[in-house]
Amino acid sequence: MKKKLLVAKTNYLVKKRKITYLDKLESAFENHYDILLISDESYRDEIEKRILNVSFIILVNCSRLKSQFENFEIVSEENALLVLKKKG
């Protein structure tokens, strides 16, 4: 996982867009982000305990997590990619 994070931090998009890669999931709950991308279902217990302060959530290969976001609605679902938007 650490290797993937290092590759992602040097990615072209990081230089063109404002993308923040978090070392710990807790940072996502303390700050406001427009979009949170989750690609690891092992965060299941941490997500249940907190309310996310984000507008969109993108789940990659984590479709089993979609039921944990009651304040979000599915706006797109294709293969292993699921996009949720905050209700209201």
VOFI-582525 format. One line per 10 residues: their letters; for each residue x, y, z negated of C-alpha. Coordinates in Angstrom, 2 decimals. Layout:
N
a) X,Y,Z | ...
% end
This chain:
88
mkkkllvakt) 0.00,0.00,0.00 | 2.82,2.40,-0.83 | 4.31,1.87,2.62 | 0.97,2.70,4.27 | 0.70,5.87,2.17 | 4.17,7.02,3.23 | 3.34,6.43,6.89 | 0.04,8.29,6.55 | 1.68,11.29,4.88 | 3.99,11.74,7.86
nylvkkrkit) 1.19,11.27,10.40 | 0.57,13.89,13.11 | -2.90,14.70,11.73 | -1.47,15.79,8.39 | 0.37,18.56,10.17 | -2.70,19.60,12.22 | -5.46,19.19,9.61 | -5.64,19.71,5.86 | -5.48,16.13,4.61 | -4.61,15.27,1.04
yldklesafe) -3.46,11.76,0.18 | -4.13,10.97,-3.45 | -1.89,8.76,-5.51 | -4.70,8.14,-8.00 | -8.45,8.02,-7.44 | -9.04,10.18,-10.52 | -7.86,13.23,-8.57 | -10.85,12.86,-6.24 | -13.20,13.23,-9.20 | -11.43,16.29,-10.62
nhydillisd) -11.30,18.31,-7.40 | -13.71,19.15,-4.59 | -13.05,17.59,-1.21 | -15.27,17.72,1.85 | -14.58,14.12,2.82 | -13.36,11.16,0.80 | -12.10,8.13,2.72 | -12.08,4.85,0.81 | -10.39,1.81,2.31 | -9.96,-0.39,-0.75
esyrdeiekr) -12.85,-2.08,-2.56 | -10.76,-2.53,-5.69 | -11.91,0.95,-6.81 | -15.44,-0.36,-7.39 | -15.37,-0.03,-11.21 | -13.86,3.47,-11.14 | -16.47,4.75,-8.69 | -19.36,3.48,-10.83 | -18.18,5.52,-13.81 | -17.98,8.88,-12.04
ilnvsfiilv) -19.97,11.22,-9.84 | -18.10,12.17,-6.70 | -17.78,15.86,-5.87 | -17.61,15.36,-2.10 | -19.92,16.07,0.84 | -19.11,12.96,2.88 | -17.71,9.53,2.11 | -16.16,7.32,4.76 | -15.88,3.65,3.88 | -13.45,1.59,5.94
ncsrlksqfe) -13.81,-2.17,5.47 | -15.70,-1.47,2.24 | -19.35,-1.88,3.21 | -20.12,-3.62,-0.09 | -19.53,-0.28,-1.86 | -22.32,1.57,-0.03 | -24.93,0.70,-2.66 | -22.90,2.49,-5.33 | -23.54,5.92,-3.84 | -27.19,6.59,-4.70
nfeivseena) -26.92,10.34,-3.96 | -25.69,9.63,-0.42 | -27.44,8.52,2.75 | -25.96,6.53,5.62 | -25.46,8.72,8.70 | -23.38,6.29,10.74 | -22.57,2.61,10.54 | -20.45,0.87,13.12 | -18.39,-2.28,12.64 | -16.18,-1.74,9.59
llvlkkkg) -16.77,2.04,9.43 | -19.55,3.54,7.32 | -20.19,7.28,6.94 | -22.29,8.56,4.03 | -23.57,12.12,3.57 | -24.60,13.66,0.25 | -28.38,14.04,0.02 | -29.87,17.49,-0.21
% end
